[in-house]
C-alpha cells in the first residue's frame, strides 16, 4: 500500500512541475506587461519554428490556462503512473509531434497553448490501452473516453470558433495515436495466460526432484 501511494505521488511530480512553469510564465507575462504570443507556432514561416518547442508553454489568458489545467494534470499523471518507464519518451514525442504537425497544417496565425498535448495524451491513453489489451490500461482508456470523449468535436473546424486552433487539436491527436502504435512493444504489457501456473508446476517438479535425490 505504501509503495502504491509512493508511486502515485511520484507520478504527480512532473505534471505539478509543468503546471508551476505554465502559471509562473503567465504571471510574469501579465505582471510585466509582456506578450509571449510570438513563442507560439506560426505555420510554414521561419519565425514560427521555435514555437514547435515552446507553444504549449504560452496561453492567451488565465481563462485559457485554467481550462487546460485539470485535463493536463490528470492525463499527464496517468501517463507517468501507468507508463512510468517510457513516459518521458512518449511525452516528448507528443509535444514535438504536435508542434511539427501544427507547423505543417495550421492556418496563418500564432498557435499557442497546451491543448494539443492534452489531445495527444488522451488519444495515446485510449489507443494504447485498447491495443495492449491489458485490463488496467483498458480501464484507463475507457475512463479517458468517458471524461474527455467530447473533445473530439473540437478537432474539426465546423465545431470550433475561428480563434481556436483545431489544427493543434488534431495534430495532438495524430501524435498521440502514432505514439501509441510506435511504443506498443515497450512499457506495460498484458500478462501471458497460464504463466503463473506453469511457474508453479516447475517449482513443484524441482522440489520433487530435490526430495528424490
C-alpha positions in Angstrom: 0.0 0.0 0.0 2.8 2.4 0.9 4.6 1.5 -2.3 1.5 2.4 -4.4 1.0 5.7 -2.6 4.6 6.5 -3.3 4.2 5.7 -7.0 1.1 7.8 -7.2 2.9 10.7 -5.5 6.0 10.4 -7.8 3.7 10.3 -10.9 2.3 13.7 -9.8 5.7 15.4 -9.7 6.0 16.0 -13.5 2.5 17.4 -14.0 2.8 19.6 -11.0 6.1 21.0 -12.1 4.8 21.6 -15.6 1.8 23.5 -14.2 4.1 25.5 -12.0 6.1 26.6 -15.1 2.9 27.5 -17.0 1.5 29.6 -14.2 4.8 31.2 -13.5 5.2 32.3 -17.1 1.6 33.6 -17.2 2.1 35.6 -14.1 5.3 37.1 -15.4 3.7 37.8 -18.8 0.8 39.6 -17.1 2.7 41.3 -14.4 5.5 42.6 -16.6 3.0 43.5 -19.4 4.9 41.2 -21.8 3.5 39.3 -24.7 4.7 35.7 -25.2 2.4 35.0 -28.2 5.3 35.0 -30.6 6.7 32.0 -28.8 3.9 30.0 -30.5 3.8 28.2 -33.8 3.4 30.2 -36.9 2.8 27.6 -39.7 5.3 27.4 -42.5 7.2 30.5 -41.6 10.7 30.8 -40.1 9.5 32.9 -37.2 7.2 30.1 -36.1 9.8 27.3 -35.9 10.8 27.9 -32.3 7.1 27.6 -31.4 7.3 23.8 -32.2 9.1 23.5 -28.9 7.6 26.5 -26.9 4.0 26.8 -27.9 2.5 24.6 -25.1 4.0 27.0 -22.5 2.1 30.0 -23.7 -1.6 30.7 -23.2 -3.8 33.6 -24.3 -5.0 34.3 -20.8 -5.7 32.8 -17.4 -9.1 31.5 -18.6 -7.3 29.6 -21.3 -4.8 28.2 -18.9 -7.4 27.3 -16.3 -9.4 25.4 -18.9 -6.3 23.3 -19.6 -5.1 22.8 -16.0 -7.2 19.8 -14.8 -7.1 17.7 -18.0 -3.3 18.4 -18.4 -2.6 17.4 -14.8 -4.8 14.2 -14.9 -3.7 12.9 -18.3 0.0 13.6 -17.6 -0.4 11.8 -14.2 -2.0 8.8 -15.9 0.9 8.7 -18.4 3.6 8.8 -15.7 1.8 6.4 -13.4 0.8 3.6 -15.8 3.7 4.0 -18.3 6.4 5.4 -16.0 9.3 3.7 -17.6 8.6 5.1 -21.1 6.5 8.2 -20.1 9.2 10.8 -20.8 9.8 9.5 -24.3 6.0 9.5 -25.0 5.5 12.9 -23.6 8.4 14.3 -25.7 7.1 12.6 -28.8 3.6 14.1 -28.4 5.0 17.6 -27.5 7.3 17.8 -30.6 5.0 15.8 -32.9 2.1 18.1 -32.1 4.2 21.2 -32.8 5.6 19.9 -36.1 2.2 18.9 -37.4 0.7 22.2 -36.4 3.5 23.9 -38.2 2.7 22.0 -41.4 -1.1 22.1 -41.5 -2.0 25.1 -39.4 -3.8 28.2 -40.8 -1.8 31.5 -40.7 -1.5 33.0 -37.2 0.0 32.2 -33.9 -0.9 28.8 -32.4 -0.4 28.6 -28.6 -1.5 26.5 -25.6 -1.2 23.0 -24.2 -4.4 21.8 -25.8 -2.5 19.8 -28.4 -0.7 17.9 -25.7 -4.0 17.2 -23.9 -5.4 15.7 -27.1 -2.2 13.8 -27.7 -2.2 12.3 -24.2 -5.9 11.4 -24.4 -5.5 9.7 -27.7 -2.4 7.9 -26.6 -4.0 6.6 -23.4 -7.1 5.4 -25.3 -5.4 3.7 -28.2 -2.5 2.3 -26.1 -5.0 0.7 -23.7 -7.0 -0.8 -26.5 -4.0 -2.1 -28.5 -2.2 -3.6 -25.5 -5.4 -5.4 -24.3 -4.2 -5.2 -20.7 -7.2 -4.8 -18.3 -5.9 -1.8 -16.2 -4.9 0.1 -19.3 -8.2 -0.7 -21.0 -9.9 0.7 -17.9 -7.9 3.9 -18.2 -8.8 4.1 -21.9 -12.5 3.8 -21.1 -12.2 6.4 -18.3 -10.5 8.9 -20.6 -13.2 8.3 -23.2 -15.9 9.0 -20.5 -14.2 12.1 -19.2 -12.9 13.6 -22.4 -14.7 12.0 -25.3 -16.4 15.3 -26.1 -13.1 16.8 -27.0 -13.2 15.1 -30.4 -15.6 17.7 -31.8 -13.0 20.4 -31.3 -10.8 18.7 -33.8 -13.0 19.9 -36.7 -13.3 23.5 -37.9 -17.1 23.2 -38.3 -17.5 22.9 -34.5 -15.0 25.5 -33.1 -14.6 29.2 -33.0 -12.3 30.8 -35.6 -9.8 31.8 -32.9 -9.4 28.2 -31.7 -6.6 26.1 -33.2 -8.4 23.0 -34.3 -5.3 22.2 -36.2 -3.4 22.0 -32.9 -6.0 19.6 -31.5 -6.0 17.2 -34.5 -2.2 17.4 -34.6 -2.0 16.3 -31.0 -4.5 13.5 -31.6 -2.4 12.2 -34.5 0.8 12.5 -32.5 -0.8 10.6 -29.6 -2.1 7.9 -31.8 1.2 7.4 -33.6 2.9 7.2 -30.2 0.5 4.5 -29.1 1.4 2.5 -32.1 5.1 3.3 -32.1 5.6 2.3 -28.4 3.3 -0.7 -28.5 6.1 -3.2 -27.7 7.5 -1.0 -24.9 6.2 -0.4 -21.4 3.5 -2.4 -19.6 2.3 -5.5 -21.4 -0.6 -7.9 -21.0 0.5 -10.9 -18.8 0.7 -14.1 -20.7 -2.1 -16.5 -19.7 -1.1 -19.6 -17.6 2.4 -18.2 -17.0 1.9 -18.3 -13.2 0.5 -21.9 -13.3 3.5 -23.1 -15.4 5.9 -21.5 -13.0 4.2 -23.2 -10.0 4.3 -26.6 -11.8 8.1 -26.1 -12.5 8.7 -25.3 -8.8 6.8 -28.4 -7.7 8.8 -30.6 -10.1 12.1 -29.1 -8.8 11.0 -29.8 -5.2 10.1 -33.4 -6.1 13.5 -33.9 -7.8 15.3 -32.5 -4.8 13.4 -34.8 -2.4 14.1 -37.9 -4.6 17.8 -37.0 -4.5 
